[in-house]
Amino acid sequence: MSGTVSDQETRKPIPGATVTVPSTRIATMTDGSGRFTISVPTNSNSIQVTSVGYSPKVISVSNLRGERLDIYLETSNNVLDEVVVTGGGLVAKRKEVGNASTTIKSEVITQGKSSNFASALSGKVPGLQVNAVNGGVNPNYRLVLRGQRSITGNNQALLVLDNIIVPNSMLGNLNPEDIENIEVLNGAGAAAAYGSDASNGAIVITTKRGKPGVTSIKASHTSTVEAVSYLPQIQNRFGSGTTPDAVKTYTPYENQQYGPEFDGSMVEIGKPLFDGSIQTIPYSARNDKYEFWQNGLANQSDISVTSGDDKSTYYISGQFFAQSGVLPKDLYKRASIRANGSRNIYKNFRANYNANYIQNWYDLTTASGSMYNEILQTPAHVPLTQYKDWKNDPYANPNGYYNDYYDNPYFSLENWRSKTRNEYFQGNVQLEWNPIKNASVTYRIGISSQNAQNKSYNGAFRFTEYTKNISSSKGDYAANVSDSKSTSIQLLSELALGYKGNITSDITYNLTALGSIRENNYKGLNVGGANLVIDDLFNISNSSLNPTASESNTRSRQVALAGDARFGYKDFLFLHFTGRNDWRSILAKEFRSFFYPSVDFSFIASDAIPALKAQKWMTSLKIRGGYAYVGNVNLSPYALSTTFGQAAGYPYNGVSAFTIGGTMVADDLKPEITKGPEAGFDLEMYNGRVSVGTTWYKTNTFNQTFSVSVSQASGYTSLRTNVGEVSNEGIESYLRVTPISNLNGWTLTLGTNYAYNKNNVISLSDQSDIFVLDAGTGNRIVAKVGNPFPYLEVTKYKRDDQGRIIVNPNSGFPSFDGTNYAGVGITNPPHVLGADMELRYKRFRFTSLFEYRTGNFIANRVTTAFDFSGSGIRTTWFNRERFVIPNSSYLDPATNQYVENTNITTRTGGADFWTSGNYNTGVGENYVHSAAFWKWREATLSYDVPQTLLKGFAKGATISVQGRNLLLFVPKTNLYTDPEYSSAGSTSNAVGFATISLTPPARYFGGTISVNF
């Protein structure tokens, strides 16, 4: 029999639909035009047609033999019948799953055309916090589900690619166009499938595969322009000058900006050159600090080929991505090749394979922090952008540069560089055998590897004797070079045995037993050479000093046995049990083995309760819940052993010397344990046009692993042990509504998701109720008993009982001792809201996404760049004149009471105040503000070109424009940077610090053309 399968509503053919003969192994798939041919035995009277996203259909063929069939499938509005990944290669219908999870389809992932798929997840998954912790080319992202559990350990969600655990560095290297879908497993239940590394939840990525009977070639190109979107607020009223500021005096070579107000007169800048010449410019503000940043450009080219028949399928793709950043001379390139396929070797034996090779290249400055500082240390009247040619322009050359203390940022950009190459390979082969009906044997072997090479260097520069004589701060730069190389390899071998069946006609079961072995190997080499003999020959052997070198080698293994049992009753009640035992080589022998179970249930109330089933407005109601207990090994290899390191200055004269490490390790170190329940519901209404769901969860993480201080009389400074407990509790909810559905070609869908997380440090060590993760001048990130984590504390001015700043009645200066820290609040946002919309009209599609975060705080470590230099806008709030400290008081000697200060002004309102650590820069509260923000994350508009215009040239074509990070709205108190940033990086739990080492945030505008052949 033959026929065509089409969409009931659009009448378009459905490629890749499965056509089967029930109760037999006979099956085929439709081709690219929806056509199929199948042989139906004489004793069979029907065929069944299924396709993802459509309701299955059974057609009686007893009276239709020999006729051509036209079959139309209706779109499925019941999402409970969708098949989702539950972990470890296992799948189940959504109705059977009792844990919270979210599926993100390919179209949603790629619509914004981000080169990093992590950014495409922002605001789209309840409970998932995605932070772009820095800017620049290929920025780093931090992905956290349901708050931070571990004080010092990893809190990021596990990344799983085609059933293989991969490092989070793959976030910026995986080709988003290869992704079929992403399943976000919010809770610790994911650990049953992937081990203790998934105790923080998992992000499971499935890449595309070929479809039998469907051959397609797709080519596309995207060009994107990047522009700086947010810069700190800096002043443009005052020029060069320094202390004392009783009389504002102009200093031509001064980087501090506490001089007279701009008046447009002609002034000299810098010091005279050797020939006596000196630069003269107007004393007026310019925009060079903003114009220093260039517009970046990214080009991405993609091609993919997919095909298949009833025996095998394949998907092959390639991508090349090239980007120049907003920071001049910063470059990034990436090339990716992928091959996925399958083969039906025998009627009950099948093989699947995935292979992906990626190579990227970076060419970056290593002086981004100092360069940014040099920009901000530049007075507004200095023509900074005229100093690009520092090799030939005498005023741009370090010898003649106007600034007596800081280098020309263009010189820094070129002189301090780093070049990096990374190679990634990820691949696996999966063999599936069905020895008897309902039984399965699956064996999987996989590899994930990374090879990294880096060369960092800085060139030599020798100042002239004339320059050194007139500027004592100038000193020669020696040329240095360092080379590093590292290799990390993960090997996985996994065997799964499955069996499913019926206990009775009402009770079903699906059982799986799993065994796995995983090995991780790492090797790193670093060598460095200083004071190079020949300039610009960046070779270790060119060093005039003994090279420095270091080497690191680690190996760790994990062996696991796990079981998964899922039971169903009348297709409306499901009970799911998991149990897993891990053996981790990192732990001591007696503690290597640990077991963790989980249980969850799913109850389809709309099918079980007749009164609900009768409600026409209700499509489905699912009630779910579960409990998980999971371990997390917060240790690196060999962390149980006390180590020795080569002492400084050795080897010396052929003699080596080693010093013992300062940390001793408790004998009974165990895994961190997270346990807790979750419960929720999912409600579908009006044939899927309205969907709403909520999840409540609570977890406690105890046996926290970190180091506590010990007496130095022990010979050590700290003890690594199990102490402390952290709790997390929250809700995750979503709502999707389609108020307009195919009304004269219009379809509108609105969606929102909200997550709230409240965490608390329940206990720490017996010796202390506070643990400092990171600290700076006047601020620190801590874990503190009775407070949320991570928690920000800052130094504050002394205040009276009414909260007023106490000032000296003679000088008017505020009182500050710098020793007492006061709590500010949590640095992770407890409230996260995402709002999206999709509008379709015939061939047009428009999408938009906003995200809101609030309830958290951030501290900016920027005192030198902003207030010490006089570049910061705060320094002009009182016109650089004497002023009354707002909300201040002083002690009245007559009454011995604090009275409101209305007339005692500061002795100075210029450099002597704003640069002082005692009055301003050392006071942490001056640089803390709310980290709340609204972001317009994404907007896209696409158009599907009609076939009449293609004239048979291609099967289809799409033209689109897109923008990302379009607008940022922050409180007025935020004068500095994007509050999403974190200077500690993506792997640190000390979230909440920002510095000028971070490239400013950017917005992106691009266009794409895509053609299918």
Sequence and secondary structure as in RCSB ss.txt:
>XXXX:A:sequence
MSGTVSDQETRKPIPGATVTVPSTRIATMTDGSGRFTISVPTNSNSIQVTSVGYSPKVISVSNLRGERLDIYLET
SNNVLDEVVVTGGGLVAKRKEVGNASTTIKSEVITQGKSSNFASALSGKVPGLQVNAVNGGVNPNYRLVLRGQRS
ITGNNQALLVLDNIIVPNSMLGNLNPEDIENIEVLNGAGAAAAYGSDASNGAIVITTKRGKPGVTSIKASHTSTV
EAVSYLPQIQNRFGSGTTPDAVKTYTPYENQQYGPEFDGSMVEIGKPLFDGSIQTIPYSARNDKYEFWQNGLANQ
SDISVTSGDDKSTYYISGQFFAQSGVLPKDLYKRASIRANGSRNIYKNFRANYNANYIQNWYDLTTASGSMYNEI
LQTPAHVPLTQYKDWKNDPYANPNGYYNDYYDNPYFSLENWRSKTRNEYFQGNVQLEWNPIKNASVTYRIGISSQ
NAQNKSYNGAFRFTEYTKNISSSKGDYAANVSDSKSTSIQLLSELALGYKGNITSDITYNLTALGSIRENNYKGL
NVGGANLVIDDLFNISNSSLNPTASESNTRSRQVALAGDARFGYKDFLFLHFTGRNDWRSILAKEFRSFFYPSVD
FSFIASDAIPALKAQKWMTSLKIRGGYAYVGNVNLSPYALSTTFGQAAGYPYNGVSAFTIGGTMVADDLKPEITK
GPEAGFDLEMYNGRVSVGTTWYKTNTFNQTFSVSVSQASGYTSLRTNVGEVSNEGIESYLRVTPISNLNGWTLTL
GTNYAYNKNNVISLSDQSDIFVLDAGTGNRIVAKVGNPFPYLEVTKYKRDDQGRIIVNPNSGFPSFDGTNYAGVG
ITNPPHVLGADMELRYKRFRFTSLFEYRTGNFIANRVTTAFDFSGSGIRTTWFNRERFVIPNSSYLDPATNQYVE
NTNITTRTGGADFWTSGNYNTGVGENYVHSAAFWKWREATLSYDVPQTLLKGFAKGATISVQGRNLLLFVPKTNL
YTDPEYSSAGSTSNAVGFATISLTPPARYFGGTISVNF
>XXXX:A:secstr
 EEEEEETTT  B TT EEE TTSS EEE  TTSEEE    TT  EEEEE TTB  EEEE TT TTSEEEEEE B
   GGG EEEEETTEEEEGGG  S EEEEEHHHHHTT  SSGGGGGTTTSTTEEEEE   SSS  EEEEESS   
SSS  S EEEETTEEE GGGGGTS GGGEEEEEEE SGGGHHHH GGGTT EEEEEE   BTTB EEEEEEEEEE
EEE     B  SB SB S  SS    TT  SB S B    EEEES   TTS  EEEESS  SHHHHTS  EEEEE
EEEEEEEE SSEEEEEEEEEEEEE SSTT EEEEEEEEEEEEEEEETTEEEEEEEEEEEEEEEEES HHHHHHHH
HTS TTS GGGG  TTT TTTSTTT S SSS  HHHHHHHEEEEEEEEEEEEEEEEEE SSTTEEEEEEEEEEEE
EEEEEEEE  B   HHHHHH TT   B  EEEEEEEEEEEEEEEEEEEEEEESSSSEEEEEEEEEEEEEEEEEEE
EEEEESBSSTT   GGGBSS  EEEEEEEEEEEEEEEEEEEEEETTTEEEEEEEEEEEETTS GGGSEEEEEEEE
EEEEHHHH HHHHT TTEEEEEEEEEEEEEEE    TTTTS  EEE TT SBTTB  EEE SEEE TT   EEEE
EEEEEEEEEETTTTEEEEEEEEEEEEES EEEEE  GGGT SEEEEE  EEEEEEEEEEEEEEEEEEETTEEEEE
EEEEEEEEEEEEE  SS SEEEEEEETTEEEEEETTS SSEEEEE   B TTS EEB TTT  B   S  EEEEE
ESS SEEEEEEEEEEETTEEEEEEEEEEES EEEEE HIIIIITT BGGGGTTTTS    TTEEEEETTTTEEEE
 SS   S SSHHHHT IIIIIT GGGGEEE  EEEEEEEEEEEEE HHHHTTS SEEEEEEEEEEEEEE  TT  
SS TT  TT SS S  SEEETTS   EEEEEEEEEEE 
